[in-house]
Amino acid sequence: MYSFFLYKSYIIILFLVCISILGKAQISDSLLIKGDRGTKEISTSDTIIASSNLGVDLRTPRTAMLRSVMLPGLGQFYNKQYWKIPVLYGALGALFLAAQSNSRNYREFRDAYLLEVQGLPNKYSGANIASLKQYRDDYRKNMELSYIAMVGIYGLNVLDAFVSAHLKSFDISEDIGMIIKPKFENIDLGYSNIPSAGISINIMLH
């Protein structure tokens, strides 16, 4: 039972590490689109090409998501975030190997348990039947956790590709400004004016 909880903790930690790594560079991946001669957008089937003096390509979130659904890592390749691909496949590979190992051990102790119950010779002849059953159950749970974690990493890969493509279209340049200031005015009701106070928010795009 202790080994089961230890393995479960390992899976959770690995999953959280992957979330942290895959989401680490989201803000730094944002692109700045500006130019003295303006910006012109040309839409194609899967890419919006912004042609300016910087020559920036904008990636569409839907295409990035669909590519990651078809093949893990393909959306990250589409977003030009190549460093995420080995991280993704490293996590999937580790979980796959863990699943295979636990599956092999599960079958081994399952067969040994069944043979021991019937009084037939097996690899663990003479072992405590309750212990064999416990090992069988633990390895089965670990195997199932490994496959569940693989599905989680696959889903995270799709989500990461979608969000990253969205962030690439964000303009966080100094050309965007916002001014917040108090505003006072009179509301004309026809028969009288009522003074009112509020907040004025102005967003400036240069």
TIRO-2110 file (N, C-alpha, C; in Angstrom, 1 decimal):
// TIRO-2110
0.8, -1.2, 0.0, N, 1, A
0.0, 0.0, 0.0, CA, 1, A
0.9, 1.3, 0.0, C, 1, A
2.0, 1.2, 0.7, N, 2, A
2.9, 2.4, 0.8, CA, 2, A
3.5, 2.6, -0.6, C, 2, A
3.8, 1.6, -1.3, N, 3, A
4.4, 1.7, -2.6, CA, 3, A
3.4, 2.4, -3.6, C, 3, A
2.1, 2.0, -3.4, N, 4, A
1.1, 2.6, -4.3, CA, 4, A
1.0, 4.1, -4.1, C, 4, A
0.9, 4.6, -2.8, N, 5, A
0.9, 6.0, -2.6, CA, 5, A
2.1, 6.7, -3.0, C, 5, A
3.3, 6.1, -2.9, N, 6, A
4.5, 6.6, -3.3, CA, 6, A
4.5, 6.8, -4.8, C, 6, A
4.0, 5.8, -5.5, N, 7, A
4.0, 5.9, -7.0, CA, 7, A
2.9, 6.9, -7.4, C, 7, A
1.8, 7.0, -6.7, N, 8, A
0.8, 8.0, -7.0, CA, 8, A
1.4, 9.4, -6.9, C, 8, A
2.1, 9.6, -5.8, N, 9, A
2.8, 10.9, -5.6, CA, 9, A
3.7, 11.3, -6.7, C, 9, A
4.5, 10.2, -7.2, N, 10, A
5.4, 10.5, -8.2, CA, 10, A
4.7, 10.9, -9.5, C, 10, A
3.6, 10.3, -9.8, N, 11, A
2.8, 10.6, -11.0, CA, 11, A
2.3, 12.0, -10.9, C, 11, A
1.8, 12.4, -9.8, N, 12, A
1.3, 13.8, -9.6, CA, 12, A
2.4, 14.8, -9.7, C, 12, A
3.5, 14.5, -9.1, N, 13, A
4.7, 15.5, -9.2, CA, 13, A
5.1, 15.6, -10.7, C, 13, A
5.2, 14.5, -11.4, N, 14, A
5.6, 14.6, -12.8, CA, 14, A
4.6, 15.4, -13.6, C, 14, A
3.3, 15.2, -13.4, N, 15, A
2.3, 15.9, -14.1, CA, 15, A
2.4, 17.4, -13.8, C, 15, A
2.6, 17.8, -12.6, N, 16, A
2.7, 19.2, -12.2, CA, 16, A
4.0, 19.8, -12.8, C, 16, A
5.1, 19.1, -12.8, N, 17, A
6.3, 19.6, -13.4, CA, 17, A
6.1, 19.9, -14.9, C, 17, A
5.4, 19.0, -15.6, N, 18, A
5.2, 19.2, -17.0, CA, 18, A
4.3, 20.4, -17.2, C, 18, A
3.3, 20.6, -16.4, N, 19, A
2.5, 21.8, -16.5, CA, 19, A
3.3, 23.0, -16.3, C, 19, A
4.2, 23.0, -15.3, N, 20, A
5.1, 24.2, -15.1, CA, 20, A
6.0, 24.5, -16.2, C, 20, A
6.6, 23.4, -16.8, N, 21, A
7.6, 23.6, -17.9, CA, 21, A
6.9, 24.0, -19.2, C, 21, A
5.8, 23.4, -19.5, N, 22, A
5.1, 23.7, -20.8, CA, 22, A
4.5, 25.1, -20.7, C, 22, A
4.2, 25.6, -19.5, N, 23, A
3.6, 26.9, -19.4, CA, 23, A
4.5, 28.0, -19.1, C, 23, A
5.8, 27.7, -18.9, N, 24, A
6.8, 28.6, -18.4, CA, 24, A
7.0, 29.9, -19.3, C, 24, A
7.1, 29.7, -20.6, N, 25, A
7.5, 30.7, -21.5, CA, 25, A
6.3, 31.3, -22.3, C, 25, A
5.1, 31.3, -21.7, N, 26, A
4.0, 31.8, -22.4, CA, 26, A
4.1, 33.3, -22.7, C, 26, A
4.4, 34.1, -21.6, N, 27, A
4.5, 35.5, -21.8, CA, 27, A
5.6, 35.9, -22.7, C, 27, A
6.8, 35.3, -22.6, N, 28, A
7.9, 35.6, -23.4, CA, 28, A
7.7, 35.2, -24.8, C, 28, A
6.8, 34.3, -25.1, N, 29, A
6.5, 34.0, -26.5, CA, 29, A
5.6, 35.0, -27.2, C, 29, A
5.0, 36.0, -26.5, N, 30, A
4.2, 36.9, -27.1, CA, 30, A
5.0, 37.8, -28.1, C, 30, A
4.3, 38.1, -29.2, N, 31, A
5.0, 38.8, -30.3, CA, 31, A
4.5, 40.3, -30.3, C, 31, A
5.5, 41.1, -30.7, N, 32, A
5.2, 42.6, -30.8, CA, 32, A
5.0, 42.9, -32.3, C, 32, A
3.9, 43.5, -32.6, N, 33, A
3.6, 43.8, -34.0, CA, 33, A
3.5, 45.3, -34.2, C, 33, A
4.4, 45.9, -34.8, N, 34, A
4.4, 47.3, -35.0, CA, 34, A
5.2, 47.7, -36.2, C, 34, A
5.1, 48.8, -36.7, N, 35, A
5.9, 49.3, -37.8, CA, 35, A
5.5, 50.7, -38.3, C, 35, A
6.5, 51.4, -38.8, N, 36, A
6.3, 52.8, -39.2, CA, 36, A
5.4, 52.8, -40.4, C, 36, A
5.4, 51.8, -41.2, N, 37, A
4.6, 51.8, -42.4, CA, 37, A
3.2, 51.0, -42.2, C, 37, A
2.9, 50.7, -41.0, N, 38, A
1.7, 50.1, -40.7, CA, 38, A
1.7, 48.6, -40.8, C, 38, A
0.6, 47.9, -40.5, N, 39, A
0.5, 46.5, -40.6, CA, 39, A
-0.6, 46.0, -41.5, C, 39, A
-0.3, 45.0, -42.3, N, 40, A
-1.3, 44.5, -43.2, CA, 40, A
-1.5, 43.0, -42.9, C, 40, A
-2.7, 42.6, -42.8, N, 41, A
-3.0, 41.2, -42.5, CA, 41, A
-3.5, 40.5, -43.7, C, 41, A
-3.0, 39.3, -44.0, N, 42, A
-3.4, 38.5, -45.1, CA, 42, A
-3.8, 37.1, -44.5, C, 42, A
-5.1, 36.8, -44.7, N, 43, A
-5.6, 35.5, -44.1, CA, 43, A
-5.4, 34.4, -45.1, C, 43, A
-4.9, 33.2, -44.6, N, 44, A
-4.8, 32.0, -45.4, CA, 44, A
-5.6, 30.9, -44.7, C, 44, A
-5.5, 29.7, -45.2, N, 45, A
-6.3, 28.6, -44.6, CA, 45, A
-5.9, 28.3, -43.2, C, 45, A
-4.6, 28.4, -42.8, N, 46, A
-4.2, 28.0, -41.5, CA, 46, A
-3.3, 29.0, -40.8, C, 46, A
-3.0, 30.1, -41.5, N, 47, A
-2.1, 31.1, -40.9, CA, 47, A
-2.5, 32.5, -41.2, C, 47, A
-2.4, 33.4, -40.3, N, 48, A
-2.6, 34.8, -40.6, CA, 48, A
-1.2, 35.4, -40.7, C, 48, A
-0.9, 36.0, -41.8, N, 49, A
0.5, 36.5, -42.0, CA, 49, A
0.4, 38.0, -41.9, C, 49, A
1.1, 38.5, -40.9, N, 50, A
1.1, 40.0, -40.6, CA, 50, A
2.4, 40.5, -41.3, C, 50, A
2.3, 41.2, -42.4, N, 51, A
3.5, 41.7, -43.1, CA, 51, A
3.7, 43.1, -42.7, C, 51, A
4.8, 43.3, -42.0, N, 52, A
5.2, 44.7, -41.6, CA, 52, A
6.7, 44.7, -41.8, C, 52, A
7.3, 45.8, -41.2, N, 53, A
8.8, 45.9, -41.3, CA, 53, A
9.5, 44.8, -40.5, C, 53, A
8.7, 44.2, -39.6, N, 54, A
9.3, 43.1, -38.7, CA, 54, A
9.0, 41.7, -39.3, C, 54, A
8.0, 41.6, -40.2, N, 55, A
7.8, 40.3, -40.8, CA, 55, A
7.3, 39.3, -39.8, C, 55, A
6.3, 39.5, -39.1, N, 56, A
5.8, 38.6, -38.0, CA, 56, A
4.7, 37.6, -38.6, C, 56, A
4.8, 36.4, -38.3, N, 57, A
3.8, 35.4, -38.6, CA, 57, A
2.9, 35.1, -37.4, C, 57, A
1.6, 35.3, -37.5, N, 58, A
0.7, 34.9, -36.4, CA, 58, A
0.1, 33.5, -36.7, C, 58, A
0.1, 32.7, -35.6, N, 59, A
-0.5, 31.4, -35.8, CA, 59, A
-1.9, 31.3, -35.2, C, 59, A
-2.8, 30.6, -35.9, N, 60, A
-4.1, 30.5, -35.5, CA, 60, A
-4.3, 29.5, -34.4, C, 60, A
-5.0, 29.8, -33.3, N, 61, A
-5.1, 28.8, -32.2, CA, 61, A
-5.8, 27.5, -32.6, C, 61, A
-6.8, 27.6, -33.5, N, 62, A
-7.6, 26.4, -33.9, CA, 62, A
-6.7, 25.4, -34.6, C, 62, A
-5.8, 25.9, -35.5, N, 63, A
-5.0, 25.1, -36.2, CA, 63, A
-3.9, 24.4, -35.3, C, 63, A
-3.4, 25.2, -34.4, N, 64, A
-2.4, 24.7, -33.4, CA, 64, A
-3.0, 23.6, -32.6, C, 64, A
-4.3, 23.8, -32.2, N, 65, A
-5.0, 22.8, -31.3, CA, 65, A
-5.2, 21.5, -32.1, C, 65, A
-5.7, 21.6, -33.3, N, 66, A
-6.0, 20.5, -34.1, CA, 66, A
-4.7, 19.7, -34.5, C, 66, A
-3.6, 20.3, -34.7, N, 67, A
-2.4, 19.6, -35.0, CA, 67, A
-1.9, 18.9, -33.8, C, 67, A
-2.1, 19.4, -32.6, N, 68, A
-1.7, 18.7, -31.4, CA, 68, A
-2.6, 17.6, -31.1, C, 68, A
-3.9, 17.7, -31.5, N, 69, A
-4.8, 16.6, -31.3, CA, 69, A
-4.4, 15.4, -32.2, C, 69, A
-4.0, 15.7, -33.5, N, 70, A
-3.5, 14.7, -34.4, CA, 70, A
-2.2, 14.0, -34.0, C, 70, A
-1.3, 14.8, -33.5, N, 71, A
0.0, 14.3, -33.1, CA, 71, A
0.6, 15.2, -32.0, C, 71, A
0.8, 14.6, -30.8, N, 72, A
1.4, 15.4, -29.7, CA, 72, A
2.7, 16.1, -30.1, C, 72, A
2.8, 17.4, -29.8, N, 73, A
4.0, 18.1, -30.2, CA, 73, A
3.9, 18.8, -31.5, C, 73, A
3.0, 18.4, -32.4, N, 74, A
2.8, 19.1, -33.7, CA, 74, A
2.3, 20.5, -33.6, C, 74, A
1.5, 20.7, -32.6, N, 75, A
1.0, 22.1, -32.3, CA, 75, A
2.1, 23.0, -31.8, C, 75, A
3.0, 22.4, -31.0, N, 76, A
4.2, 23.2, -30.5, CA, 76, A
5.1, 23.5, -31.7, C, 76, A
5.3, 22.5, -32.6, N, 77, A
6.1, 22.8, -33.8, CA, 77, A
5.5, 23.8, -34.6, C, 77, A
4.2, 23.8, -34.8, N, 78, A
3.5, 24.9, -35.5, CA, 78, A
3.7, 26.2, -34.9, C, 78, A
3.7, 26.3, -33.6, N, 79, A
3.9, 27.6, -32.9, CA, 79, A
5.4, 28.0, -32.8, C, 79, A
6.3, 27.1, -33.3, N, 80, A
7.7, 27.4, -33.3, CA, 80, A
8.3, 27.3, -31.9, C, 80, A
7.7, 26.5, -31.0, N, 81, A
8.2, 26.3, -29.7, CA, 81, A
8.8, 24.9, -29.6, C, 81, A
9.9, 24.8, -30.3, N, 82, A
10.5, 23.5, -30.5, CA, 82, A
11.0, 22.9, -29.2, C, 82, A
11.4, 23.7, -28.2, N, 83, A
12.0, 23.2, -27.0, CA, 83, A
11.0, 22.4, -26.2, C, 83, A
9.7, 22.6, -26.4, N, 84, A
8.7, 21.9, -25.6, CA, 84, A
8.5, 20.5, -26.1, C, 84, A
8.9, 20.2, -27.3, N, 85, A
8.6, 18.8, -27.9, CA, 85, A
9.4, 17.7, -27.1, C, 85, A
10.7, 17.9, -26.9, N, 86, A
11.4, 16.8, -26.1, CA, 86, A
10.9, 16.7, -24.7, C, 86, A
10.5, 17.8, -24.1, N, 87, A
9.9, 17.8, -22.7, CA, 87, A
8.6, 16.9, -22.8, C, 87, A
7.8, 17.2, -23.8, N, 88, A
6.5, 16.5, -23.9, CA, 88, A
6.7, 15.0, -24.1, C, 88, A
7.6, 14.6, -25.0, N, 89, A
7.8, 13.2, -25.3, CA, 89, A
8.6, 12.5, -24.2, C, 89, A
9.4, 13.3, -23.5, N, 90, A
10.1, 12.7, -22.4, CA, 90, A
9.1, 12.3, -21.3, C, 90, A
8.1, 13.1, -21.0, N, 91, A
7.1, 12.8, -20.0, CA, 91, A
6.3, 11.6, -20.5, C, 91, A
5.8, 11.7, -21.8, N, 92, A
5.0, 10.6, -22.3, CA, 92, A
5.8, 9.2, -22.3, C, 92, A
7.1, 9.3, -22.7, N, 93, A
7.9, 8.1, -22.7, CA, 93, A
8.1, 7.5, -21.3, C, 93, A
8.4, 8.4, -20.3, N, 94, A
8.6, 7.9, -19.0, CA, 94, A
7.3, 7.2, -18.4, C, 94, A
6.1, 7.8, -18.7, N, 95, A
4.9, 7.3, -18.3, CA, 95, A
4.6, 6.0, -19.0, C, 95, A
4.9, 5.9, -20.3, N, 96, A
4.7, 4.7, -21.0, CA, 96, A
5.5, 3.5, -20.5, C, 96, A
6.8, 3.8, -20.2, N, 97, A
7.6, 2.7, -19.7, CA, 97, A
7.2, 2.3, -18.3, C, 97, A
6.7, 3.3, -17.5, N, 98, A
6.2, 2.9, -16.2, CA, 98, A
4.9, 2.1, -16.3, C, 98, A
4.1, 2.4, -17.3, N, 99, A
2.8, 1.6, -17.5, CA, 99, A
3.2, 0.2, -17.9, C, 99, A
4.1, 0.1, -18.8, N, 100, A
4.5, -1.3, -19.3, CA, 100, A
5.1, -2.1, -18.2, C, 100, A
6.0, -1.5, -17.3, N, 101, A
6.6, -2.2, -16.2, CA, 101, A
5.5, -2.7, -15.2, C, 101, A
4.6, -1.8, -14.9, N, 102, A
3.6, -2.1, -13.9, CA, 102, A
2.6, -3.2, -14.5, C, 102, A
2.4, -3.1, -15.8, N, 103, A
1.5, -4.1, -16.5, CA, 103, A
2.1, -5.5, -16.4, C, 103, A
3.4, -5.5, -16.6, N, 104, A
4.2, -6.8, -16.6, CA, 104, A
4.1, -7.4, -15.2, C, 104, A
4.4, -6.6, -14.2, N, 105, A
4.4, -7.0, -12.8, CA, 105, A
3.0, -7.4, -12.4, C, 105, A
2.0, -6.7, -12.9, N, 106, A
0.6, -7.0, -12.5, CA, 106, A
0.2, -8.4, -13.0, C, 106, A
0.6, -8.7, -14.3, N, 107, A
0.3, -10.0, -14.9, CA, 107, A
1.0, -11.1, -14.1, C, 107, A
2.2, -10.8, -13.7, N, 108, A
3.0, -11.8, -13.0, CA, 108, A
2.4, -12.2, -11.7, C, 108, A
2.0, -11.2, -10.9, N, 109, A
1.5, -11.5, -9.6, CA, 109, A
0.0, -12.0, -9.7, C, 109, A
-0.7, -11.6, -10.7, N, 110, A
-2.0, -12.1, -11.0, CA, 110, A
-2.0, -13.6, -11.2, C, 110, A
-1.1, -14.0, -12.1, N, 111, A
-1.0, -15.4, -12.4, CA, 111, A
-0.5, -16.2, -11.2, C, 111, A
0.4, -15.6, -10.5, N, 112, A
1.0, -16.3, -9.3, CA, 112, A
-0.1, -16.5, -8.2, C, 112, A
-0.9, -15.5, -8.1, N, 113, A
-2.0, -15.5, -7.1, CA, 113, A
-3.1, -16.6, -7.5, C, 113, A
-3.4, -16.6, -8.7, N, 114, A
-4.4, -17.6, -9.2, CA, 114, A
-3.9, -19.1, -9.0, C, 114, A
-2.6, -19.3, -9.3, N, 115, A
-2.0, -20.6, -9.2, CA, 115, A
-1.9, -21.0, -7.7, C, 115, A
-1.5, -20.0, -6.9, N, 116, A
-1.3, -20.3, -5.5, CA, 116, A
-2.6, -20.7, -4.8, C, 116, A
-3.7, -20.0, -5.2, N, 117, A
-5.0, -20.3, -4.7, CA, 117, A
-5.5, -21.7, -5.1, C, 117, A
-5.1, -22.2, -6.2, N, 118, A
-5.4, -23.5, -6.7, CA, 118, A
-4.4, -24.6, -6.2, C, 118, A
-3.4, -24.1, -5.5, N, 119, A
-2.4, -25.0, -5.0, CA, 119, A
-1.4, -25.5, -6.0, C, 119, A
-1.2, -24.8, -7.1, N, 120, A
-0.4, -25.2, -8.2, CA, 120, A
1.0, -24.5, -8.1, C, 120, A
2.1, -25.1, -8.5, N, 121, A
3.4, -24.5, -8.4, CA, 121, A
3.5, -23.2, -9.3, C, 121, A
4.2, -22.3, -8.8, N, 122, A
4.3, -21.0, -9.5, CA, 122, A
5.6, -20.4, -9.0, C, 122, A
6.0, -19.2, -9.6, N, 123, A
7.2, -18.5, -9.3, CA, 123, A
7.3, -18.2, -7.8, C, 123, A
6.2, -17.9, -7.2, N, 124, A
6.2, -17.5, -5.8, CA, 124, A
5.5, -18.5, -4.9, C, 124, A
5.7, -19.8, -5.2, N, 125, A
5.1, -20.9, -4.4, CA, 125, A
5.5, -20.7, -2.9, C, 125, A
4.5, -20.9, -2.1, N, 126, A
4.7, -20.8, -0.7, CA, 126, A
4.5, -19.4, -0.1, C, 126, A
4.4, -18.4, -1.0, N, 127, A
4.2, -17.0, -0.5, CA, 127, A
2.8, -16.9, 0.1, C, 127, A
2.7, -15.8, 0.9, N, 128, A
1.4, -15.5, 1.5, CA, 128, A
0.4, -15.1, 0.4, C, 128, A
-0.8, -15.7, 0.4, N, 129, A
-1.8, -15.4, -0.6, CA, 129, A
-2.2, -14.0, -0.5, C, 129, A
-2.4, -13.5, 0.7, N, 130, A
-2.9, -12.1, 0.9, CA, 130, A
-1.8, -11.1, 0.3, C, 130, A
-0.6, -11.4, 0.5, N, 131, A
0.5, -10.6, 0.0, CA, 131, A
0.5, -10.6, -1.5, C, 131, A
0.3, -11.7, -2.1, N, 132, A
0.3, -11.8, -3.6, CA, 132, A
-0.9, -11.0, -4.1, C, 132, A
-2.0, -11.1, -3.5, N, 133, A
-3.2, -10.3, -3.9, CA, 133, A
-2.9, -8.8, -3.7, C, 133, A
-2.2, -8.4, -2.7, N, 134, A
-1.9, -7.0, -2.4, CA, 134, A
-1.0, -6.5, -3.5, C, 134, A
0.0, -7.2, -3.8, N, 135, A
1.0, -6.8, -4.9, CA, 135, A
0.2, -6.7, -6.2, C, 135, A
-0.6, -7.7, -6.5, N, 136, A
-1.4, -7.6, -7.8, CA, 136, A
-2.2, -6.4, -7.9, C, 136, A
-2.9, -6.1, -6.8, N, 137, A
-3.8, -4.9, -6.8, CA, 137, A
-3.0, -3.6, -6.9, C, 137, A
-1.8, -3.5, -6.2, N, 138, A
-1.0, -2.3, -6.3, CA, 138, A
-0.4, -2.1, -7.7, C, 138, A
0.1, -3.1, -8.3, N, 139, A
0.6, -2.9, -9.7, CA, 139, A
-0.5, -2.6, -10.7, C, 139, A
-1.7, -3.1, -10.4, N, 140, A
-2.8, -2.8, -11.3, CA, 140, A
-3.1, -1.3, -11.2, C, 140, A
-3.2, -0.8, -9.9, N, 141, A
-3.5, 0.6, -9.7, CA, 141, A
-2.4, 1.5, -10.3, C, 141, A
-1.2, 1.1, -10.1, N, 142, A
-0.1, 1.9, -10.7, CA, 142, A
-0.1, 1.9, -12.2, C, 142, A
-0.5, 0.8, -12.8, N, 143, A
-0.6, 0.8, -14.3, CA, 143, A
-1.7, 1.7, -14.7, C, 143, A
-2.8, 1.7, -14.1, N, 144, A
-4.0, 2.5, -14.4, CA, 144, A
-3.6, 4.0, -14.3, C, 144, A
-2.9, 4.3, -13.2, N, 145, A
-2.5, 5.7, -13.0, CA, 145, A
-1.5, 6.2, -14.1, C, 145, A
-0.7, 5.3, -14.5, N, 146, A
0.3, 5.7, -15.6, CA, 146, A
-0.5, 6.0, -16.9, C, 146, A
-1.5, 5.2, -17.2, N, 147, A
-2.2, 5.5, -18.4, CA, 147, A
-3.1, 6.8, -18.3, C, 147, A
-3.6, 7.0, -17.1, N, 148, A
-4.4, 8.2, -16.8, CA, 148, A
-3.5, 9.4, -17.0, C, 148, A
-2.3, 9.4, -16.4, N, 149, A
-1.4, 10.5, -16.5, CA, 149, A
-1.0, 10.7, -17.9, C, 149, A
-0.8, 9.7, -18.7, N, 150, A
-0.5, 9.9, -20.2, CA, 150, A
-1.6, 10.6, -20.9, C, 150, A
-2.9, 10.3, -20.6, N, 151, A
-4.0, 11.0, -21.2, CA, 151, A
-4.0, 12.5, -20.7, C, 151, A
-3.6, 12.7, -19.4, N, 152, A
-3.6, 14.1, -18.9, CA, 152, A
-2.5, 14.9, -19.6, C, 152, A
-1.3, 14.3, -19.9, N, 153, A
-0.2, 15.0, -20.6, CA, 153, A
-0.7, 15.3, -22.0, C, 153, A
-1.4, 14.3, -22.6, N, 154, A
-1.9, 14.5, -24.0, CA, 154, A
-2.8, 15.7, -24.0, C, 154, A
-3.7, 15.8, -23.1, N, 155, A
-4.7, 16.9, -23.0, CA, 155, A
-3.9, 18.2, -22.7, C, 155, A
-2.9, 18.2, -21.9, N, 156, A
-2.1, 19.4, -21.6, CA, 156, A
-1.4, 19.9, -22.9, C, 156, A
-0.9, 18.9, -23.7, N, 157, A
-0.3, 19.3, -24.9, CA, 157, A
-1.2, 20.0, -25.9, C, 157, A
-2.5, 19.6, -25.9, N, 158, A
-3.4, 20.3, -26.8, CA, 158, A
-3.8, 21.7, -26.2, C, 158, A
-4.0, 21.8, -24.9, N, 159, A
-4.3, 23.1, -24.3, CA, 159, A
-3.1, 24.0, -24.5, C, 159, A
-1.9, 23.6, -24.3, N, 160, A
-0.7, 24.4, -24.4, CA, 160, A
-0.6, 25.0, -25.8, C, 160, A
-0.8, 24.2, -26.8, N, 161, A
-0.7, 24.6, -28.2, CA, 161, A
-1.7, 25.7, -28.5, C, 161, A
-3.0, 25.5, -28.0, N, 162, A
-4.0, 26.5, -28.2, CA, 162, A
-3.7, 27.8, -27.5, C, 162, A
-3.4, 27.8, -26.2, N, 163, A
-3.1, 29.0, -25.5, CA, 163, A
-1.9, 29.7, -26.0, C, 163, A
-0.8, 29.0, -26.4, N, 164, A
0.4, 29.6, -26.9, CA, 164, A
0.1, 30.3, -28.2, C, 164, A
-0.7, 29.8, -29.1, N, 165, A
-1.1, 30.4, -30.3, CA, 165, A
-1.9, 31.7, -30.1, C, 165, A
-2.7, 31.7, -29.1, N, 166, A
-3.5, 32.9, -28.7, CA, 166, A
-2.5, 34.0, -28.2, C, 166, A
-1.6, 33.6, -27.4, N, 167, A
-0.7, 34.6, -26.8, CA, 167, A
0.3, 35.2, -27.9, C, 167, A
0.5, 34.5, -28.9, N, 168, A
1.4, 35.1, -30.0, CA, 168, A
0.7, 36.3, -30.7, C, 168, A
-0.6, 36.4, -30.5, N, 169, A
-1.2, 37.6, -31.2, CA, 169, A
-1.4, 38.8, -30.2, C, 169, A
-0.9, 38.6, -29.0, N, 170, A
-1.0, 39.7, -28.0, CA, 170, A
0.0, 40.8, -28.3, C, 170, A
-0.4, 42.0, -28.3, N, 171, A
0.5, 43.2, -28.5, CA, 171, A
0.7, 43.8, -27.1, C, 171, A
1.9, 43.6, -26.6, N, 172, A
2.3, 44.1, -25.2, CA, 172, A
3.3, 45.2, -25.3, C, 172, A
3.3, 45.9, -26.5, N, 173, A
4.3, 47.0, -26.7, CA, 173, A
4.0, 48.2, -25.9, C, 173, A
4.9, 49.2, -25.9, N, 174, A
4.7, 50.4, -25.3, CA, 174, A
3.8, 51.3, -26.1, C, 174, A
3.4, 51.0, -27.3, N, 175, A
2.5, 51.8, -28.1, CA, 175, A
1.1, 51.7, -27.6, C, 175, A
0.8, 50.8, -26.7, N, 176, A
-0.5, 50.6, -26.1, CA, 176, A
-0.5, 51.3, -24.7, C, 176, A
-1.4, 52.2, -24.5, N, 177, A
-1.4, 53.0, -23.3, CA, 177, A
-2.8, 53.0, -22.7, C, 177, A
-3.0, 53.2, -21.4, N, 178, A
-4.3, 53.4, -20.8, CA, 178, A
-4.2, 54.5, -19.8, C, 178, A
-5.2, 55.3, -19.8, N, 179, A
-5.3, 56.4, -18.9, CA, 179, A
-6.6, 56.3, -18.1, C, 179, A
-6.5, 56.3, -16.8, N, 180, A
-7.6, 56.2, -15.9, CA, 180, A
-7.7, 57.5, -15.1, C, 180, A
-8.9, 58.2, -15.2, N, 181, A
-9.0, 59.5, -14.5, CA, 181, A
-10.5, 59.7, -14.1, C, 181, A
-10.7, 60.4, -13.0, N, 182, A
-12.1, 60.7, -12.6, CA, 182, A
-12.8, 61.5, -13.6, C, 182, A
-14.1, 61.4, -13.7, N, 183, A
-15.0, 62.1, -14.6, CA, 183, A
-16.2, 62.6, -13.9, C, 183, A
-16.5, 63.9, -14.1, N, 184, A
-17.7, 64.5, -13.5, CA, 184, A
-18.5, 65.1, -14.6, C, 184, A
-19.8, 64.9, -14.6, N, 185, A
-20.7, 65.5, -15.6, CA, 185, A
-22.1, 65.6, -15.0, C, 185, A
-22.9, 66.3, -15.7, N, 186, A
-24.3, 66.5, -15.3, CA, 186, A
-25.2, 65.7, -16.1, C, 186, A
-26.2, 64.9, -15.6, N, 187, A
-27.1, 64.1, -16.3, CA, 187, A
-28.4, 65.0, -16.5, C, 187, A
-28.8, 65.2, -17.7, N, 188, A
-29.9, 66.0, -18.0, CA, 188, A
-31.2, 65.1, -18.0, C, 188, A
-32.1, 65.4, -17.1, N, 189, A
-33.3, 64.6, -17.0, CA, 189, A
-34.5, 65.4, -17.6, C, 189, A
-34.2, 66.5, -18.3, N, 190, A
-35.3, 67.3, -18.9, CA, 190, A
-35.8, 68.4, -18.0, C, 190, A
-36.1, 68.1, -16.8, N, 191, A
-36.6, 69.1, -15.9, CA, 191, A
-35.5, 69.5, -14.9, C, 191, A
-34.4, 68.8, -14.8, N, 192, A
-33.3, 69.2, -13.9, CA, 192, A
-32.1, 68.5, -14.3, C, 192, A
-30.9, 69.0, -13.8, N, 193, A
-29.6, 68.3, -14.0, CA, 193, A
-29.2, 67.7, -12.7, C, 193, A
-28.7, 66.5, -12.8, N, 194, A
-28.2, 65.8, -11.6, CA, 194, A
-26.7, 65.6, -11.8, C, 194, A
-25.9, 66.1, -10.9, N, 195, A
-24.4, 65.9, -11.0, CA, 195, A
-24.1, 64.4, -10.7, C, 195, A
-23.1, 63.9, -11.5, N, 196, A
-22.7, 62.5, -11.3, CA, 196, A
-21.2, 62.4, -11.4, C, 196, A
-20.6, 61.4, -10.8, N, 197, A
-19.2, 61.2, -10.8, CA, 197, A
-18.9, 59.8, -11.2, C, 197, A
-17.8, 59.6, -11.9, N, 198, A
-17.4, 58.3, -12.4, CA, 198, A
-16.0, 58.2, -12.7, C, 198, A
-15.6, 57.1, -13.4, N, 199, A
-14.2, 56.9, -13.8, CA, 199, A
-14.2, 56.8, -15.4, C, 199, A
-13.2, 57.5, -16.0, N, 200, A
-13.0, 57.5, -17.4, CA, 200, A
-11.8, 56.7, -17.7, C, 200, A
-11.9, 55.7, -18.6, N, 201, A
-10.8, 54.8, -19.0, CA, 201, A
-10.6, 55.0, -20.5, C, 201, A
-9.4, 55.5, -20.9, N, 202, A
-9.0, 55.7, -22.3, CA, 202, A
-7.9, 54.8, -22.6, C, 202, A
-8.1, 54.0, -23.7, N, 203, A
-7.1, 53.1, -24.2, CA, 203, A
-6.6, 53.7, -25.5, C, 203, A
-5.3, 53.9, -25.6, N, 204, A
-4.6, 54.5, -26.7, CA, 204, A
-3.8, 53.5, -27.5, C, 204, A
-4.1, 53.4, -28.8, N, 205, A
-3.4, 52.6, -29.7, CA, 205, A
-2.6, 53.5, -30.7, C, 205, A
-1.3, 53.4, -30.7, N, 206, A
-0.5, 54.2, -31.6, CA, 206, A
-0.1, 53.5, -32.9, C, 206, A
END
